[in-house]
Amino acid sequence: MIHHVSLGTNDVPRARAFYDPLMALIGFRVLKCSDRSVHYGASDIVFSLETPVNGAPASAGNGVHIAFQAPDRETVRRFHSAAVANGGRDEGAPGIREHYNANCYGAFVRDLDGNKIEAVTYTARESFGL
């Protein structure tokens, strides 16, 4: 089991402005924050953005992406839309990804530091009706 995942950022306040609304969509909130990092989760930290400890600029990994589980397809669409509206770069619009699974519905974006993130659900449910 994975305890937590961290991505690098070169600007914590900018990263937080990008990620706060996305994390709220999937039920995460800021649990801890400093000028060097921001940590998200529901009760325990599961996702963090941090300036590199070695002082070098943060850079995105080739072939690396983080997938966040969404409860339904509407949340995937809202996640993608919010990310792009906050300056993220579209890397795959919301839709079925049959090469993974007939019910795999996901969307991909690059954050402001170039990290690739995804919102995904395997449920056919459109929304919770909220």
GIGI-V381931 format. One record per pair of residues at least 6 apart in sequence whose C-alpha atoms are under 6 Angstrom apart, sorted by the first residue. I is the first residue (numbers start at 0). J is the second residue. D is the distance in whole Angstrom. If there is no record, write none. Layout:
i=I j=J d=D
i=I j=J d=D
This chain:
i=3 j=45 d=4
i=3 j=46 d=6
i=4 j=46 d=5
i=5 j=46 d=6
i=5 j=47 d=4
i=5 j=48 d=6
i=6 j=48 d=5
i=7 j=48 d=6
i=7 j=49 d=5
i=7 j=50 d=6
i=7 j=57 d=5
i=8 j=49 d=6
i=8 j=50 d=5
i=8 j=57 d=5
i=8 j=112 d=6
i=9 j=50 d=6
i=9 j=57 d=6
i=17 j=85 d=6
i=21 j=78 d=6
i=25 j=69 d=6
i=27 j=39 d=6
i=27 j=40 d=5
i=27 j=41 d=5
i=28 j=39 d=5
i=28 j=40 d=6
i=29 j=38 d=6
i=29 j=39 d=5
i=30 j=38 d=6
i=30 j=39 d=5
i=31 j=37 d=6
i=31 j=38 d=5
i=35 j=49 d=6
i=35 j=50 d=5
i=36 j=48 d=6
i=36 j=49 d=4
i=37 j=47 d=6
i=37 j=48 d=5
i=38 j=44 d=6
i=38 j=46 d=6
i=38 j=47 d=4
i=39 j=46 d=5
i=59 j=113 d=6
i=59 j=114 d=5
i=64 j=115 d=5
i=64 j=116 d=5
i=65 j=116 d=5
i=66 j=116 d=6
i=66 j=117 d=4
i=66 j=118 d=6
i=67 j=117 d=6
i=67 j=118 d=5
i=68 j=118 d=6
i=68 j=119 d=5
i=68 j=120 d=6
i=69 j=118 d=6
i=69 j=119 d=5
i=69 j=120 d=5
i=71 j=120 d=6
i=71 j=124 d=6
i=71 j=125 d=6
i=71 j=126 d=5
i=72 j=125 d=5
i=73 j=125 d=6
i=73 j=126 d=5
i=75 j=118 d=5
i=76 j=93 d=6
i=87 j=109 d=5
i=87 j=110 d=5
i=87 j=111 d=6
i=88 j=108 d=5
i=88 j=109 d=5
i=89 j=108 d=5
i=90 j=107 d=5
i=90 j=108 d=5
i=91 j=106 d=5
i=91 j=107 d=5
i=92 j=106 d=5
i=93 j=105 d=5
i=93 j=106 d=4
i=94 j=104 d=5
i=94 j=105 d=6
i=95 j=103 d=6
i=95 j=104 d=4
i=96 j=103 d=5
i=96 j=104 d=6
i=102 j=121 d=5
i=103 j=120 d=6
i=103 j=121 d=5
i=104 j=119 d=6
i=104 j=120 d=5
i=105 j=118 d=6
i=105 j=119 d=4
i=106 j=117 d=5
i=106 j=118 d=6
i=107 j=116 d=6
i=107 j=117 d=4
i=108 j=115 d=6
i=108 j=116 d=6
i=109 j=115 d=4
